[in-house]
Amino acid sequence: MLVLRRALSTAISYAAKPLISVDLNRSPTDQLIPLHNRWHPDIPSVVSIRRNDVFRIECVDWTGGQIQNNDSADDVKNVDLTRIHYLSGPIEVEGASPGDILVVDILDVGPLSSSMWGFTGIFDKNNGGGFLSDIYPNAHKAIWDFSGIYATSRHIKNVRFAGLTHPGIIGCAPSHELLSRWNKREQDLINRCTHPHHQYSVLANPPIEKGACLGRLKFEDNKNKWEEIANHGARTIPAREHGGNTDIKNISRGSRVYLPVYVNGAKLSLGDIHFSQGDGEISFCGAIEMVHY
């Protein structure tokens, strides 16, 4: 549950209204309220809220259900990384305009009752890789079961610990100017890459049409606009000036997040919720990923 503010204000009643729900029997591209997996100012908002609204948002796991609750790591090995991360939003904030600071209070975070499990993975060195690909070159997966604040795994015996649940991604849409700056900066990084293991470790991901999910904007409805956004929309993998994939474990219950606004309506999105995570993700899938609210 979240409370949305444009500035600090007096206490309000915390009665959350459902804002975005997900149906786990539907694909990420077929949700009743569409999801998206790119950052672009022209991706249409799916819902709107006002200052001091208290609301609940549900999200699919970051892969959109590609990883299954089983004992095989083949799904991690073959995961389609052009399709990530699936985010709930964009959410229009009435009255928000460029130059504002959006203040978001996180009141609660947790797994959906219909999906009380999560996963941790190590990517294959030829598909995603990680900082330790030379030591752990093959894909691995551990499934975790949730009970209250605790997680246990049949794949990692004799471990039980309390999670610190948090959103890995939260941010507002970039302006066209900021988006262009991101794309140039990241393409320059790709062009300069001389890392000896760059074939295993991708240092930046440029825009790519393959795998793009643009919310309410559908290819069949407006092919030219869809292709324009898909070929320029920023990937969701790094954190940037707007927030994004910060993967900060302390952004949990009771946290207050300050986000810069770059477009009218702010266009807030979030997803990639973790049941728990350390100080970063060495394997790039090192958190306990889950379906969540």
C-alpha positions, 0 to 999 in steps of 0.5 A, a space after each residue: 500500500 502506498 500514500 501519494 503526496 506532492 509535499 509533506 502534509 498532515 496525517 491522513 486515514 490509511 484506508 487503501 483503495 485497490 488501484 491496479 490488480 493483476 491476474 496470474 492466469 493472464 500473461 503480462 501483455 493481457 492484463 485488464 490494466 496493462 503493464 509496461 517494461 520500458 521508460 518513455 514519456 509517451 507510454 499512456 497512464 493507466 490510472 490516475 490518483 490525487 495528492 494524499 490518496 492511499 492505494 494498493 498496487 499489485 505487480 507480477 514478478 519482474 520476469 512476468 511469470 517466466 520462472 516456475 515453481 519447480 526444481 529445474 533451472 532451465 527457465 532461468 537459463 533461457 529467460 527472455 531478458 528483453 521482456 523485463 522488468 514488468 511494471 505496474 503503471 504509469 499512474 498519473 498524479 493529478 496536478 503534478 508537473 515538471 520540477 515537482 518532487 513526488 513524495 511516496 510513503 510505503 505503508 505495506 509490501 508483501 506477497 499475494 496470498 495466491 502466490 506465497 513463493 518466490 525465487 532466487 537465480 544465477 543467470 547462465 554466463 551466456 544469457 545475463 551473466 553476473 559479476 561472478 560468471 567466471 566462478 558460477 557460469 551455469 544457471 541455478 535456481 532456488 525456490 522459497 516458500 513464505 510463511 508470515 515474515 519468514 522464508 524457507 527453501 527446499 533447495 537451500 536446507 536448514 535456512 529460515 530467515 525474516 525478509 525485508 520486503 521492498 520494491 526494487 523499482 520505483 520511479 516517474 517517467 523521464 522527459 524526452 530530453 532526459 530520455 535522449 540523455 540516457 540513451 546517448 550516455 548508455 550507448 557511449 558506455 557500450 561503445 567504450 566497453 573494453 572489459 575483458 569479460 564483456 562477452 559475459 557481462 552486459 554493461 548497458 542495454 540500448 533500446 530494443 523493439 523485441 520484447 517491448 510491452 507499452 501498456 495501453 499502447 498496442 502495436 495493432 492500434 498504432 504501429 508507427 507510434 508503438 515502433 517509435 516508443 519501442 525503439 527509443 524507450 529506455 530499458 528498466 535495468 539500471 537505476 537513473 536520475 528518476 529512481 528506477 531499478 534502485 534495488 535498495 532493501 531499506 525502501 520498505 514498510 515505513 519508508 518515504 521516497 522522494 522522486 523528481 517529476 519530469 512530465 505532466 502527471 508524473 507517471 509513477 510506476 513500480 515493480 520488481 518487488 523482493 521478499 528480501 535482498 542483500 546489499 545489491 545483486 551480485 548474480 543479477 537475480 540475487 534477491 528473492 523475487 515474487 508476485 506482490 502488492 
